[in-house]
Amino acid sequence: MECKSKNITIERKFVSNIASNLWKSEPAIVKNTYKEIENDAKILYNMIQQENDFVTSAISGENIFPPSPPLLS
């Protein structure tokens, strides 16, 4: 944000190269931790998607509620 307020522009390619070089210099334990976080996030995302799909299919179905038993006269 400081660059923006001072009207300094930096090319994305330049920033990307810096980020890439910094990532390459990280130790394996850091990279493995991020991979574990990524896997956990994917699992949570898939679980949420399955729940959303279930709710969507239940709502879009014609009969959300089971039919009522007939009334006794």
N, C-alpha and C positions, 0 to 999 in steps of 0.2 A: 504494500500500500504506500510505503514511503516513496517508491519510485514513481508511482502514479501522481502523487501530490507534487512532485518535483518535475513532472512532465518528462521522465526518463523512460525510454522504451527499450525493451530487451527482447530479442527474437526468441521464439519458443525453441527453436533448434539449439540455440546456445544453452538455454536452461535445461533442455532434455539431455544434452551431452554432459553437463555437470552432474545431473541426477544419476545418469548412467554410470559415470566414473565413481561417484560416491557409493552407489549400490555395489559395484564390483569390489570395492575395498572393504565392504562389511564382512565380518567373520561369519562362518557357516552357522553358528548358533543363532545369530540374528536372522539370517535368511530362513532357517528352519522354523523359527518362531513365527515369522510372517506367513510361511506356507501353512502352518497349523491354523493360524487365524483365518486364512483364506478358506481352508477346508471346513472349519467350523461355520463360517459365514454361508458357505454353499449349502451345508446341511440344514441350517436354520431357514435359509431362503426356500429350499425345496419343501420343508415341512410346512411353511406358511403358504406356499403355493398349493399344496395338497389340501390344506384346510379351506383356502379360498375357493378352490375348484369344487369341493364338497358343498360348501354353502351356496355357491352359484348354481350348481345343478339342483339343489333342493329348492331354491327360490324359483328357478325357471320351470320346474316341474308343474304340471297342471294341478296335481293333488298334493299340496304340502302337508295337509293334515289327513289322517285316516278317516274314512267315512264314519259317521255317527251311527250307532245302533238304532233300529226303528223304535219309535215311541210306543209305549204300551197304552192301549185304550182302556 
